[in-house]
Amino acid sequence: MDFELVPIQPEIDISGFHSIYYFEFDKNFYHPPERHDFWEMVYVDNGRINAIVDGIGITLEKGQVIFHQPMEMHSHIANHVDASNVVVVSFACHSPFMSTFNKKIFSLEKGPQKVLSLFLAEARGALGQISGEYENKSPLDFSHARQGSVQLMQCYLVEFLFSLIR
């Protein structure tokens, strides 16, 4: 008796990373509106920050994450009261399932926070350090990453996305 192969059809297929940042913004931080052809995830690790999405302001608190879809006009502005620490991950994904994240804000529970921590730890190891310089637009350098690091980052990010939806 032979066993038939059942192929896996990925619902979320992340094909690469554009940037990974851990910013420590002061209370007066502002960046002008931008748009780009990839997804951007913004997670507030500490403090609060305002996201402006297509001209509408949304306050993000500690522990919340928002996703900006490709070509969505967005900017982030401090509230002139709180400094904030923000994780920004931009990535390529053309899976139709990603529409689930469009203009959604999620408050992270312990499970997704743990997976995001695993992603960031793997990213730090793969990159040596995560950039915190807003003006640094250099390509990510994974040339010294341990074997499997970048693929583990991909796996953790996919797991993180599914954990938010579930």
C-alpha positions in Angstrom: 0.0 0.0 0.0 1.4 3.4 -1.0 0.7 6.6 0.8 -0.4 9.4 -1.4 1.3 12.7 -0.9 -1.1 15.5 0.1 0.6 18.8 -0.8 0.5 21.7 1.5 -1.1 24.9 0.2 0.3 27.8 2.3 -2.4 30.2 3.3 0.3 32.8 4.2 3.4 32.7 2.1 6.0 35.3 3.1 8.6 35.6 0.4 11.1 38.0 2.0 11.8 40.8 4.5 12.4 44.4 3.5 13.2 45.8 6.9 13.2 45.0 10.6 13.5 47.9 13.2 13.3 48.4 16.9 12.8 52.1 17.3 13.0 54.2 20.5 11.0 57.3 19.5 11.0 60.4 21.6 7.7 62.1 22.4 8.0 64.4 19.3 8.7 61.8 16.7 7.0 62.2 13.3 7.5 60.7 9.9 5.8 62.0 6.8 3.2 59.9 5.0 4.6 57.1 2.9 3.4 54.2 0.9 5.2 51.2 -0.5 4.5 47.9 -2.3 4.9 45.6 0.7 3.2 44.9 4.1 4.3 46.7 7.2 3.6 45.6 10.7 3.9 48.1 13.5 3.9 46.8 17.1 4.0 49.2 20.2 6.3 47.6 22.7 6.2 50.5 25.1 4.3 53.8 25.3 1.8 54.9 22.6 1.9 56.3 19.1 -0.6 57.6 16.6 -0.9 55.9 13.3 -2.4 57.9 10.5 -4.0 55.6 7.9 -5.4 57.1 4.8 -5.9 60.4 6.7 -7.6 58.8 9.7 -5.8 58.9 13.1 -5.7 55.8 15.4 -3.9 55.7 18.7 -1.9 52.5 19.3 -1.2 51.5 22.9 1.5 49.3 24.4 0.9 45.7 23.3 -1.0 46.6 20.1 -0.1 45.9 16.5 -1.4 47.3 13.2 -0.7 46.2 9.7 -0.4 48.5 6.7 -1.2 46.8 3.4 0.8 47.5 0.2 0.3 51.0 -1.2 -1.7 52.2 1.8 -0.8 55.8 2.8 0.4 55.9 6.4 2.5 57.7 8.9 3.3 57.5 12.6 3.3 60.4 15.0 4.2 60.6 18.7 1.6 62.2 20.9 4.0 64.9 22.4 3.6 63.3 25.8 4.9 59.7 25.7 8.1 58.3 24.3 7.5 54.9 22.6 9.4 51.8 21.6 8.1 50.4 18.3 8.9 47.3 16.3 8.5 47.7 12.6 8.7 44.7 10.2 8.1 45.0 6.5 7.7 41.9 4.4 6.6 40.7 1.0 3.4 38.6 1.0 0.9 38.3 -1.9 -1.4 35.7 -0.2 -5.1 36.7 -0.4 -5.4 35.7 3.2 -3.5 38.8 4.2 -6.6 41.0 3.5 -7.7 39.7 6.9 -5.2 42.1 8.5 -6.1 45.2 6.5 -6.7 48.2 8.8 -7.0 45.9 11.8 -5.5 46.6 15.3 -4.8 43.6 17.5 -4.1 43.7 21.2 -1.5 40.9 21.8 -2.2 38.2 24.3 0.6 36.1 25.8 0.7 33.5 23.0 1.3 36.0 20.2 3.6 38.0 22.3 5.8 34.9 22.9 5.9 34.2 19.2 6.8 37.8 18.4 9.6 37.5 21.0 10.9 34.4 19.3 10.8 36.2 15.9 12.8 39.2 17.3 15.3 37.0 19.1 16.0 35.1 15.8 16.2 38.4 13.9 18.7 39.8 16.4 20.8 36.6 15.9 20.5 36.7 12.2 21.3 40.4 11.8 23.7 40.8 14.7 21.5 43.6 15.9 18.2 45.2 14.9 18.5 48.7 13.6 17.0 51.5 15.6 17.9 54.3 13.2 15.0 55.7 11.3 17.2 57.0 8.5 18.9 53.6 7.9 17.4 52.2 4.7 20.2 49.7 4.1 19.2 46.3 2.9 19.0 43.6 5.6 22.3 41.7 5.8 21.7 38.0 6.6 25.2 36.9 5.4 26.4 36.0 8.9 23.1 34.4 10.0 23.2 30.9 11.5 21.8 28.2 9.3 18.0 28.3 9.2 17.7 31.7 11.0 15.9 33.5 8.2 13.5 30.6 7.5 12.8 30.4 11.2 12.0 34.1 11.1 9.6 33.4 8.3 8.0 30.6 10.3 7.6 32.6 13.4 6.0 35.5 11.5 3.6 33.2 9.9 2.8 31.6 13.3 2.4 35.1 14.7 -0.1 36.1 12.0 -2.2 32.9 12.5 -2.1 33.3 16.3 -3.7 36.8 15.8 -6.5 35.5 13.7 -7.2 32.5 15.8 
